[in-house]
Amino acid sequence: MRVLLTGAFGNLGSATLDALLTAGHQVRCFDQPSRTARRAARSLGSAIEVVWSDIGDRAALVRATADRDAVIHDAALIPPASERDPGLTFRVNVEGTRNVIEACELASARPRLVFASSISVFGPTPDRPPPRRSDDPLNPSDHYSRSKVACEERIRASELDWVILRFGAALPVVPRGFGDFDAEALFRIDPDARVELVHARDVALAQVRAIEVPEAVGRILLIGGGARCQVRMRDLGAVHLEALGIDRLPDGAFGREPYYTDWIDTSESQSLLEFQRHDFTDVRREIEHALRFARPLLRPFGPLIRRRLLRKSVFWRAASGAR
């Protein structure tokens, strides 16, 4: 199948690109020409075709979409960057998706559109018993989730064959950097908040299956790791620390602010797409393996690192009298 993948060299896009190539699809990548993206593209050589452009370039999207059988639209601005500039978030996420839709509608043989959405569209739901289901009411609570709702509405109103996938927490094995790490915001979240993880490779497989399975068309499907990936926020927050030999942070360092994660019902999506391959134990094991060389170097500094992190918590400072 001839596929266009937007955001092809991001965290999610990279995993999806690998899955598409493994499945034997012909892939055209659409992304901005960053140094990291160019390096990734060079490593794949002639296995892919690349269009270097911006999601706001409607003409480039029309050309890139013209001969495709399917489009997987992963390009988006995500938190915390999405919350710093709502105007940019609207242009990238909402107007960019509108450009993708229009490009697909102009194609002579309209491609199937698979859209990467998020369970954040449900908003915080600590007062409602889990799991969340695809027909639950939407209550977007920030710029990112509002942009996803707007995109979903545009897609559902289009003339395309579409599949909307709402993802749970797709945790990267190794964070690409800490430039977007907002410690104070993370410390506000209730450590008991429900979170359903989903491995990036399972997300990728779900997207590939969504372009292949006829029965997926016209459905909104929730993509999570299943019962063995249903954890609490404290467990999620401890994964990378413990992989480095650093004790997890105490609950007293965190607030009680609800967050827009929850456990979800993946029975329909798993039945259709058969994508669940990994659980929380697999995620922990992969993170520990990826950080195996850093662990002996950082473990001796664990207490210091832990104290420095705790100083970023207004709750911990208030309780301890520290400044």
C-alpha contacts under 8 A as a table, 3 or more apart, distances in Angstrom:
res1	aa1	res2	aa2	distance
1	M	24	G	7.94
1	M	25	H	5.04
1	M	26	Q	5.99
1	M	69	D	6.18
1	M	70	A	7.54
2	R	25	H	6.23
2	R	26	Q	4.82
2	R	27	V	6.16
2	R	28	R	7.74
2	R	67	D	7.61
2	R	68	R	5.08
2	R	69	D	5.19
2	R	70	A	6.59
3	V	25	H	6.92
3	V	26	Q	6.07
3	V	27	V	5.01
3	V	28	R	6.15
3	V	68	R	5.53
3	V	69	D	5.97
3	V	70	A	4.90
3	V	71	V	5.60
3	V	72	I	7.35
4	L	27	V	5.98
4	L	28	R	4.82
4	L	29	C	5.92
4	L	30	F	7.08
4	L	64	A	7.24
4	L	65	T	6.66
4	L	68	R	6.45
4	L	70	A	6.43
4	L	71	V	4.69
4	L	72	I	6.24
5	L	8	A	5.55
5	L	13	G	7.43
5	L	17	L	7.48
5	L	27	V	7.04
5	L	28	R	6.29
5	L	29	C	5.03
5	L	30	F	6.01
5	L	71	V	5.96
5	L	72	I	4.92
5	L	73	H	6.07
5	L	74	D	7.11
6	T	13	G	7.40
6	T	29	C	6.13
6	T	30	F	4.64
6	T	31	D	6.02
6	T	71	V	7.81
6	T	72	I	6.44
6	T	73	H	5.03
6	T	74	D	5.39
6	T	75	A	5.22
7	G	10	G	5.76
7	G	13	G	5.57
7	G	29	C	7.60
7	G	30	F	6.17
7	G	31	D	5.06
7	G	32	Q	7.83
7	G	73	H	7.21
7	G	74	D	5.21
7	G	75	A	3.95
7	G	76	A	7.33
8	A	12	L	7.79
8	A	13	G	4.18
8	A	14	S	5.64
8	A	16	T	7.61
8	A	17	L	6.42
8	A	29	C	5.52
8	A	30	F	6.19
8	A	31	D	6.03
8	A	74	D	7.29
8	A	75	A	7.54
9	F	12	L	7.80
9	F	13	G	5.30
9	F	14	S	4.81
9	F	17	L	7.99
9	F	31	D	6.95
9	F	36	T	7.94
9	F	37	A	5.42
9	F	40	A	7.05
10	G	13	G	4.93
10	G	14	S	5.64
10	G	37	A	7.88
10	G	75	A	7.98
11	N	14	S	5.56
11	N	15	A	6.81
11	N	172	P	7.24
12	L	15	A	5.49
12	L	16	T	6.33
12	L	74	D	7.22
12	L	200	A	6.46
12	L	203	V	7.76
12	L	204	A	7.19
13	G	16	T	4.97
13	G	17	L	5.94
13	G	74	D	6.22
13	G	75	A	7.89
13	G	204	A	7.84
14	S	17	L	5.05
14	S	18	D	6.36
15	A	18	D	5.24
15	A	19	A	6.33
15	A	200	A	6.37
15	A	201	R	5.80
15	A	204	A	5.63
16	T	19	A	4.99
16	T	20	L	6.10
16	T	201	R	7.30
16	T	203	V	7.58
16	T	204	A	4.17
16	T	205	L	7.00
16	T	207	Q	7.11
16	T	208	V	7.26
17	L	20	L	5.14
17	L	21	L	6.28
17	L	27	V	7.64
17	L	204	A	7.81
18	D	21	L	5.28
18	D	22	T	6.12
19	A	22	T	5.04
19	A	23	A	6.16
19	A	201	R	7.57
19	A	204	A	6.08
19	A	205	L	6.15
19	A	208	V	6.90
20	L	23	A	5.13
20	L	24	G	6.43
20	L	25	H	5.47
20	L	26	Q	7.78
20	L	27	V	7.20
20	L	208	V	6.18
21	L	24	G	5.06
21	L	25	H	5.55
21	L	26	Q	7.13
21	L	27	V	7.23
21	L	47	A	7.89
22	T	25	H	7.65
26	Q	48	I	7.21
27	V	47	A	7.93
27	V	48	I	5.48
27	V	49	E	6.43
28	R	48	I	5.97
28	R	49	E	4.60
28	R	50	V	5.60
28	R	51	V	7.22
28	R	64	A	7.69
29	C	48	I	7.10
29	C	49	E	6.07
29	C	50	V	4.65
29	C	51	V	5.99
30	F	50	V	6.09
30	F	51	V	4.91
30	F	52	W	6.03
30	F	53	S	6.68
30	F	64	A	7.81
31	D	37	A	7.77
31	D	50	V	7.85
31	D	51	V	6.72
31	D	52	W	5.43
31	D	53	S	5.79
31	D	54	D	6.53
31	D	55	I	7.58
31	D	75	A	7.74
32	Q	37	A	7.48
32	Q	52	W	5.42
32	Q	53	S	5.20
32	Q	54	D	5.62
33	P	37	A	6.06
33	P	38	R	6.10
33	P	52	W	5.58
33	P	53	S	7.11
34	S	37	A	5.11
34	S	38	R	6.14
35	R	38	R	5.23
35	R	39	R	6.21
36	T	39	R	5.19
36	T	40	A	6.26
37	A	40	A	5.12
37	A	41	A	6.14
38	R	41	A	5.03
38	R	42	R	6.13
39	R	42	R	5.18
39	R	43	S	6.36
40	A	43	S	5.22
40	A	44	L	6.79
41	A	44	L	5.39
41	A	45	G	6.48
41	A	48	I	7.75
41	A	50	V	7.55
42	R	45	G	5.11
44	L	47	A	5.63
44	L	48	I	6.65
45	G	48	I	6.63
46	S	49	E	7.01
51	V	64	A	7.22
53	S	57	D	6.83
53	S	60	A	6.96
54	D	57	D	5.43
55	I	58	R	7.19
55	I	61	L	7.35
55	I	75	A	7.51
55	I	92	V	6.71
55	I	96	G	5.20
55	I	99	N	7.49
55	I	100	V	7.95
56	G	91	R	7.39
56	G	92	V	6.81
56	G	95	E	7.15
56	G	96	G	5.37
56	G	99	N	7.02
57	D	60	A	5.47
57	D	61	L	6.43
57	D	99	N	7.85
58	R	61	L	5.08
58	R	62	V	6.20
58	R	99	N	5.47
58	R	100	V	7.60
58	R	103	A	7.23
59	A	62	V	5.09
59	A	63	R	6.39
60	A	63	R	5.22
60	A	64	A	6.10
61	L	64	A	4.95
61	L	65	T	5.94
61	L	99	N	7.23
61	L	100	V	6.56
61	L	103	A	6.00
62	V	65	T	5.29
62	V	66	A	6.02
62	V	100	V	7.91
62	V	102	E	7.89
62	V	103	A	4.48
62	V	104	C	7.33
62	V	106	L	7.27
62	V	107	A	7.50
63	R	66	A	5.40
64	A	67	D	7.54
64	A	68	R	7.86
65	T	68	R	5.39
65	T	71	V	7.54
65	T	103	A	6.29
65	T	104	C	6.22
65	T	107	A	6.71
65	T	111	P	7.93
66	A	103	A	7.59
66	A	104	C	7.44
66	A	106	L	7.60
66	A	107	A	4.80
66	A	108	S	6.95
66	A	109	A	7.98
67	D	107	A	7.10
67	D	108	S	7.80
67	D	109	A	7.49
68	R	71	V	7.07
68	R	109	A	7.95
68	R	110	R	7.95
68	R	111	P	5.94
69	D	109	A	7.51
69	D	110	R	7.28
69	D	111	P	4.54
69	D	112	R	6.52
70	A	111	P	4.44
70	A	112	R	4.53
70	A	113	L	5.93
70	A	114	V	7.67
70	A	211	I	6.38
71	V	111	P	6.36
71	V	112	R	6.13
71	V	113	L	4.89
71	V	114	V	6.16
72	I	113	L	6.04
72	I	114	V	4.74
72	I	115	F	6.15
72	I	116	A	7.73
72	I	207	Q	7.27
73	H	97	T	7.84
73	H	100	V	7.82
73	H	113	L	7.30
73	H	114	V	6.17
73	H	115	F	5.12
73	H	116	A	6.23
74	D	115	F	6.78
74	D	116	A	5.44
75	A	93	N	7.63
76	A	92	V	6.21
76	A	93	N	5.22
77	L	81	A	6.70
77	L	82	S	5.47
77	L	89	T	5.95
77	L	92	V	6.53
77	L	93	N	6.40
77	L	144	Y	7.65
78	I	81	A	5.97
78	I	82	S	5.12
78	I	144	Y	6.38
79	P	82	S	4.86
79	P	83	E	6.13
79	P	144	Y	6.72
80	P	83	E	5.48
80	P	84	R	6.91
80	P	180	D	6.42
80	P	181	F	7.90
80	P	182	D	7.30
81	A	84	R	5.43
81	A	85	D	7.06
81	A	180	D	7.04
82	S	85	D	5.92
82	S	86	P	6.33
82	S	88	L	7.57
82	S	89	T	5.32
82	S	143	H	6.52
82	S	144	Y	5.82
83	E	86	P	6.03
83	E	89	T	7.77
83	E	142	D	7.24
83	E	143	H	5.88
83	E	144	Y	6.93
85	D	88	L	5.44
85	D	89	T	6.27
86	P	89	T	4.90
86	P	90	F	6.16
86	P	143	H	6.06
87	G	90	F	5.23
87	G	91	R	6.32
88	L	91	R	5.01
88	L	92	V	6.03
89	T	92	V	5.29
89	T	93	N	5.66
89	T	94	V	7.54
89	T	143	H	7.16
89	T	144	Y	7.11
89	T	147	S	7.34
90	F	93	N	5.39
90	F	94	V	5.06
90	F	95	E	6.38
90	F	147	S	6.37
91	R	94	V	5.86
91	R	95	E	4.85
91	R	96	G	6.23
92	V	95	E	5.97
92	V	96	G	4.90
92	V	97	T	7.65
93	N	96	G	5.32
93	N	97	T	5.96
93	N	147	S	6.18
93	N	148	K	7.34
93	N	151	C	7.34
94	V	97	T	5.18
94	V	98	R	6.22
94	V	147	S	5.86
94	V	148	K	7.51
94	V	150	A	6.53
94	V	151	C	5.52
95	E	98	R	4.88
95	E	99	N	6.20
96	G	99	N	5.07
96	G	100	V	6.38
97	T	100	V	4.95
97	T	101	I	6.17
97	T	151	C	6.31
98	R	101	I	5.09
98	R	102	E	6.16
98	R	151	C	7.51
98	R	154	R	7.09
99	N	102	E	5.18
99	N	103	A	6.07
100	V	103	A	5.11
100	V	104	C	6.20
101	I	104	C	5.15
101	I	105	E	6.19
101	I	113	L	7.98
101	I	155	I	6.98
101	I	158	S	7.28
101	I	160	L	7.91
102	E	105	E	5.01
102	E	106	L	6.19
103	A	106	L	5.20
103	A	107	A	6.49
104	C	107	A	5.31
104	C	110	R	5.61
104	C	111	P	6.07
104	C	113	L	7.81
104	C	160	L	7.54
105	E	110	R	5.85
105	E	159	E	7.02
105	E	160	L	6.79
106	L	110	R	7.31
107	A	110	R	5.20
107	A	111	P	7.49
110	R	160	L	6.82
111	P	160	L	7.44
111	P	161	D	7.34
112	R	160	L	6.59
112	R	161	D	4.94
112	R	162	W	5.59
112	R	163	V	7.80
112	R	211	I	6.79
113	L	160	L	7.03
113	L	161	D	6.32
113	L	162	W	4.64
113	L	163	V	6.29
113	L	211	I	7.83
114	V	162	W	5.78
114	V	163	V	4.77
114	V	164	I	5.94
114	V	165	L	7.33
114	V	207	Q	7.01
114	V	210	A	6.79
114	V	211	I	6.89
115	F	162	W	7.63
115	F	163	V	6.31
115	F	164	I	4.95
115	F	165	L	6.11
116	A	164	I	6.54
116	A	165	L	5.43
116	A	166	R	6.46
116	A	167	F	7.27
117	S	148	K	5.99
117	S	152	E	7.70
117	S	164	I	6.58
117	S	165	L	5.53
117	S	166	R	4.42
117	S	167	F	6.20
118	S	121	V	6.22
118	S	145	S	7.48
118	S	148	K	7.17
118	S	165	L	7.28
118	S	166	R	4.07
118	S	167	F	4.57
118	S	168	G	6.51
119	I	122	F	5.93
119	I	123	G	7.87
119	I	166	R	5.20
119	I	167	F	5.72
119	I	168	G	5.86
119	I	222	L	7.41
119	I	260	Y	7.42
119	I	261	T	6.89
119	I	262	D	8.00
120	S	123	G	5.37
120	S	124	P	7.75
120	S	140	P	6.74
120	S	145	S	5.56
120	S	260	Y	5.06
120	S	261	T	6.41
121	V	138	L	5.64
121	V	139	N	6.05
121	V	140	P	4.74
121	V	141	S	7.72
121	V	145	S	5.02
121	V	146	R	7.00
121	V	148	K	6.83
121	V	149	V	6.26
121	V	260	Y	7.84
122	F	125	T	7.34
122	F	136	D	7.31
122	F	137	P	6.59
122	F	138	L	4.50
122	F	139	N	4.94
122	F	140	P	5.96
122	F	260	Y	6.90
123	G	138	L	6.93
123	G	139	N	4.84
123	G	140	P	4.88
123	G	141	S	5.53
123	G	145	S	7.76
123	G	259	Y	7.41
123	G	260	Y	4.70
123	G	261	T	7.73
124	P	139	N	7.94
124	P	141	S	7.74
124	P	258	P	5.73
124	P	259	Y	4.96
124	P	260	Y	4.02
124	P	261	T	6.70
125	T	128	R	5.48
125	T	258	P	7.55
125	T	259	Y	7.70
125	T	260	Y	6.75
125	T	261	T	7.75
125	T	262	D	7.13
126	P	129	P	7.57
126	P	193	A	7.12
126	P	194	R	7.84
126	P	258	P	6.52
126	P	262	D	7.92
130	P	262	D	7.08
130	P	263	W	5.87
130	P	264	I	6.80
131	P	262	D	7.13
131	P	263	W	5.02
131	P	264	I	4.39
131	P	265	D	5.43
132	R	136	D	6.58
132	R	262	D	6.96
132	R	263	W	6.34
132	R	264	I	4.50
132	R	265	D	5.94
133	R	136	D	5.43
133	R	222	L	7.41
133	R	264	I	6.25
133	R	265	D	5.54
134	S	220	I	6.32
134	S	221	L	6.40
134	S	222	L	6.37
140	P	145	S	5.02
140	P	146	R	5.14
140	P	149	V	7.31
141	S	145	S	6.35
141	S	146	R	6.81
142	D	145	S	5.53
142	D	146	R	6.05
143	H	146	R	5.19
143	H	147	S	6.05
144	Y	147	S	5.18
144	Y	148	K	6.41
145	S	148	K	5.03
145	S	149	V	6.33
146	R	149	V	5.16
146	R	150	A	6.26
147	S	150	A	5.08
147	S	151	C	6.19
148	K	151	C	5.02
148	K	152	E	6.15
149	V	152	E	5.09
149	V	153	E	6.24
150	A	153	E	5.20
150	A	154	R	6.39
151	C	154	R	5.18
151	C	155	I	6.22
152	E	155	I	5.13
152	E	156	R	6.13
152	E	164	I	7.30
153	E	156	R	5.25
153	E	157	A	6.23
154	R	157	A	5.19
154	R	158	S	6.29
155	I	158	S	5.13
155	I	160	L	7.72
155	I	162	W	7.19
156	R	162	W	7.59
161	D	217	V	5.92
161	D	218	G	6.52
162	W	217	V	5.47
162	W	218	G	5.45
162	W	219	R	7.55
163	V	210	A	6.80
163	V	216	A	6.30
163	V	217	V	5.28
163	V	218	G	5.57
163	V	219	R	5.50
163	V	220	I	6.26
163	V	221	L	7.77
164	I	218	G	7.84
164	I	219	R	6.40
164	I	220	I	4.70
164	I	221	L	6.27
165	L	207	Q	7.81
165	L	220	I	5.91
165	L	221	L	4.97
165	L	222	L	5.89
165	L	223	I	6.45
166	R	220	I	7.29
166	R	221	L	6.14
166	R	222	L	4.84
166	R	223	I	5.84
167	F	170	A	7.34
167	F	198	V	7.75
167	F	203	V	7.50
167	F	222	L	6.11
167	F	223	I	4.75
167	F	224	G	6.28
168	G	195	V	7.71
168	G	196	E	5.74
168	G	197	L	5.83
168	G	198	V	6.09
168	G	222	L	7.62
168	G	223	I	6.07
168	G	224	G	5.11
168	G	225	G	7.97
168	G	261	T	7.28
168	G	262	D	8.00
168	G	264	I	8.00
169	A	195	V	7.02
169	A	196	E	6.07
169	A	197	L	4.63
169	A	198	V	5.88
169	A	224	G	7.59
169	A	261	T	7.58
170	A	197	L	5.87
170	A	198	V	5.00
170	A	199	H	5.68
170	A	200	A	5.56
170	A	203	V	7.56
171	L	197	L	6.90
171	L	198	V	7.18
171	L	199	H	6.69
171	L	200	A	6.98
172	P	175	P	5.85
172	P	200	A	6.96
173	V	283	V	7.24
173	V	286	E	6.62
173	V	287	I	5.11
173	V	290	A	7.20
174	V	287	I	6.75
174	V	290	A	6.94
174	V	291	L	7.77
175	P	178	F	7.43
177	G	180	D	7.43
178	F	181	F	4.83
182	D	185	A	5.53
182	D	186	L	6.44
183	A	186	L	5.09
183	A	187	F	6.18
183	A	309	L	7.92
183	A	312	K	6.56
183	A	313	S	7.69
184	E	187	F	5.14
184	E	188	R	6.61
184	E	312	K	6.10
184	E	313	S	6.09
184	E	314	V	7.60
185	A	188	R	5.36
185	A	189	I	7.19
186	L	189	I	5.62
186	L	254	F	7.98
187	F	253	A	6.67
187	F	254	F	4.69
187	F	255	G	6.23
187	F	313	S	5.86
187	F	314	V	7.98
188	R	254	F	5.56
188	R	255	G	4.40
188	R	256	R	6.45
188	R	257	E	5.66
189	I	193	A	7.54
189	I	254	F	6.32
189	I	255	G	5.57
189	I	256	R	5.67
189	I	257	E	4.71
189	I	258	P	6.08
189	I	259	Y	6.35
190	D	193	A	5.44
190	D	233	M	7.26
190	D	254	F	6.32
190	D	255	G	5.44
190	D	256	R	3.96
190	D	257	E	5.20
190	D	258	P	5.95
190	D	259	Y	7.50
191	P	232	R	6.66
191	P	233	M	4.84
191	P	234	R	4.65
191	P	251	D	6.35
191	P	254	F	6.57
191	P	255	G	7.72
191	P	256	R	7.33
192	D	232	R	5.37
192	D	233	M	5.81
192	D	234	R	6.55
193	A	232	R	5.49
193	A	233	M	5.29
193	A	258	P	6.76
193	A	259	Y	6.85
193	A	261	T	7.35
193	A	262	D	7.38
194	R	230	Q	7.23
194	R	231	V	6.12
194	R	232	R	4.76
194	R	233	M	6.26
194	R	261	T	6.20
194	R	262	D	4.70
194	R	263	W	6.10
195	V	230	Q	5.90
195	V	231	V	5.37
195	V	232	R	5.50
195	V	233	M	6.09
195	V	236	L	7.89
195	V	261	T	5.22
195	V	262	D	4.82
195	V	263	W	5.80
196	E	224	G	6.09
196	E	225	G	6.65
196	E	226	G	7.43
196	E	229	C	5.51
196	E	230	Q	4.45
196	E	231	V	6.18
196	E	261	T	7.21
196	E	262	D	6.09
196	E	263	W	5.04
196	E	264	I	6.99
197	L	224	G	6.07
197	L	225	G	5.66
197	L	229	C	5.19
197	L	230	Q	6.51
197	L	231	V	7.61
197	L	280	F	7.25
198	V	202	D	6.57
198	V	203	V	6.74
198	V	223	I	7.31
198	V	224	G	4.80
198	V	225	G	4.29
198	V	226	G	7.93
198	V	229	C	6.85
198	V	278	H	7.70
198	V	279	D	7.62
199	H	202	D	5.16
199	H	203	V	6.38
199	H	225	G	6.85
199	H	278	H	6.29
199	H	279	D	7.51
199	H	283	V	6.91
200	A	203	V	5.01
200	A	204	A	6.17
201	R	204	A	4.90
201	R	205	L	6.13
202	D	205	L	5.01
202	D	206	A	6.12
202	D	225	G	7.69
202	D	275	F	5.48
202	D	276	Q	5.69
202	D	277	R	6.28
202	D	278	H	7.11
203	V	206	A	5.09
203	V	207	Q	6.38
203	V	223	I	6.98
203	V	224	G	7.99
203	V	275	F	7.44
204	A	207	Q	5.21
204	A	208	V	6.34
205	L	208	V	5.08
205	L	209	R	6.05
205	L	275	F	5.57
206	A	209	R	5.12
206	A	210	A	6.04
206	A	223	I	7.50
206	A	273	L	5.92
206	A	274	E	7.43
206	A	275	F	5.19
207	Q	210	A	4.96
207	Q	211	I	6.77
208	V	211	I	5.55
208	V	212	E	6.66
209	R	212	E	4.96
209	R	213	V	5.90
209	R	273	L	5.48
209	R	274	E	7.95
209	R	275	F	7.74
210	A	213	V	5.64
210	A	216	A	6.04
210	A	217	V	7.87
210	A	273	L	6.69
211	I	214	P	7.81
213	V	216	A	5.66
213	V	217	V	7.81
213	V	272	L	7.44
213	V	273	L	7.24
214	P	217	V	6.00
215	E	272	L	7.26
216	A	219	R	5.71
216	A	272	L	6.86
216	A	273	L	7.97
221	L	266	T	7.70
221	L	268	E	7.22
221	L	269	S	5.41
222	L	264	I	7.04
222	L	265	D	6.99
222	L	266	T	5.73
222	L	269	S	6.23
223	I	266	T	6.25
223	I	269	S	6.67
224	G	229	C	7.64
224	G	264	I	6.87
224	G	266	T	6.38
224	G	276	Q	7.90
225	G	228	R	6.95
225	G	229	C	5.09
225	G	230	Q	7.59
225	G	276	Q	5.93
225	G	277	R	7.98
225	G	278	H	6.91
225	G	279	D	6.26
226	G	229	C	5.48
226	G	230	Q	6.73
226	G	264	I	7.76
226	G	265	D	7.76
226	G	266	T	6.47
226	G	276	Q	7.39
226	G	279	D	7.72
227	A	230	Q	5.33
228	R	279	D	5.44
228	R	280	F	6.23
229	C	279	D	5.26
229	C	280	F	4.91
230	Q	263	W	6.04
230	Q	280	F	7.96
231	V	235	D	6.41
231	V	236	L	7.23
232	R	235	D	5.44
232	R	236	L	6.64
233	M	236	L	5.03
233	M	237	G	6.09
234	R	237	G	5.14
234	R	238	A	6.23
234	R	251	D	7.55
235	D	238	A	5.23
235	D	239	V	6.48
236	L	239	V	5.59
237	G	240	H	7.27
237	G	241	L	7.70
237	G	248	R	7.77
238	A	241	L	5.26
238	A	242	E	5.86
238	A	247	D	7.84
238	A	248	R	5.04
238	A	249	L	7.22
239	V	242	E	5.50
239	V	243	A	6.20
239	V	284	R	6.44
239	V	287	I	7.70
240	H	243	A	5.01
240	H	244	L	6.42
240	H	287	I	6.86
240	H	288	E	7.76
241	L	244	L	5.24
241	L	245	G	6.54
241	L	246	I	5.08
241	L	247	D	6.68
241	L	248	R	6.36
242	E	245	G	4.89
242	E	246	I	5.00
242	E	247	D	5.87
242	E	248	R	6.42
243	A	246	I	7.35
243	A	284	R	7.69
243	A	287	I	6.59
243	A	288	E	4.74
243	A	291	L	6.66
243	A	292	R	7.80
243	A	295	R	7.03
244	L	288	E	7.48
244	L	291	L	6.65
244	L	292	R	7.65
244	L	294	A	6.80
244	L	295	R	4.38
244	L	296	P	7.73
244	L	298	L	6.61
244	L	299	R	6.25
245	G	295	R	6.09
245	G	296	P	7.95
245	G	298	L	7.57
245	G	299	R	5.14
245	G	302	G	6.99
246	I	299	R	6.34
246	I	302	G	5.00
246	I	303	P	7.35
246	I	306	R	7.20
247	D	302	G	7.53
247	D	306	R	7.60
249	L	253	A	7.01
249	L	306	R	7.36
249	L	310	L	7.61
250	P	253	A	5.74
250	P	254	F	7.78
251	D	254	F	5.58
252	G	255	G	7.64
252	G	315	F	7.07
252	G	316	W	6.39
253	A	310	L	6.72
253	A	313	S	5.91
253	A	314	V	7.74
253	A	315	F	5.45
253	A	316	W	4.58
254	F	313	S	7.11
254	F	315	F	6.30
254	F	316	W	7.51
255	G	315	F	6.69
265	D	268	E	7.69
266	T	269	S	5.27
266	T	270	Q	5.83
267	S	270	Q	5.34
267	S	271	S	6.05
268	E	271	S	5.16
268	E	272	L	6.29
269	S	272	L	5.22
269	S	273	L	5.77
269	S	274	E	7.42
270	Q	273	L	5.24
270	Q	274	E	4.65
270	Q	275	F	6.19
270	Q	276	Q	6.85
271	S	274	E	5.85
278	H	281	T	7.97
278	H	282	D	5.81
278	H	283	V	7.29
279	D	282	D	5.31
279	D	283	V	6.50
280	F	283	V	5.00
280	F	284	R	6.22
281	T	284	R	5.17
281	T	285	R	6.10
282	D	285	R	5.06
282	D	286	E	6.13
283	V	286	E	5.25
283	V	287	I	6.23
284	R	287	I	5.19
284	R	288	E	6.13
285	R	288	E	5.15
285	R	289	H	6.18
286	E	289	H	5.05
286	E	290	A	6.08
287	I	290	A	5.06
287	I	291	L	6.17
288	E	291	L	5.27
288	E	292	R	5.90
289	H	292	R	5.11
290	A	293	F	7.76
291	L	294	A	5.30
291	L	295	R	6.08
292	R	295	R	5.33
292	R	296	P	7.55
293	F	296	P	6.54
293	F	297	L	7.36
294	A	297	L	5.29
294	A	298	L	6.11
295	R	298	L	5.34
295	R	299	R	5.65
296	P	299	R	5.40
296	P	300	P	7.44
297	L	300	P	6.93
298	L	301	F	5.30
298	L	302	G	6.28
299	R	302	G	4.96
300	P	303	P	7.65
301	F	304	L	5.36
301	F	305	I	6.11
302	G	305	I	5.12
302	G	306	R	5.98
303	P	306	R	5.05
303	P	307	R	6.19
304	L	307	R	5.15
304	L	308	R	6.23
305	I	308	R	5.14
305	I	309	L	6.24
306	R	309	L	5.16
306	R	310	L	6.19
307	R	310	L	5.04
307	R	311	R	6.25
308	R	311	R	5.25
308	R	312	K	7.01
309	L	312	K	5.45
309	L	313	S	7.35
310	L	313	S	5.35
310	L	316	W	6.43
310	L	317	R	7.72
311	R	314	V	7.45
311	R	316	W	7.07
311	R	317	R	6.32
311	R	322	A	7.72
311	R	323	R	7.64
313	S	316	W	5.27
313	S	317	R	6.25
314	V	317	R	5.12
314	V	318	A	6.08
315	F	318	A	5.17
315	F	319	A	6.19
316	W	319	A	5.11
316	W	320	S	5.99
316	W	322	A	7.89
317	R	320	S	5.24
317	R	321	G	5.53
317	R	322	A	4.69
317	R	323	R	6.08
318	A	321	G	5.23
318	A	322	A	6.75
319	A	322	A	7.90
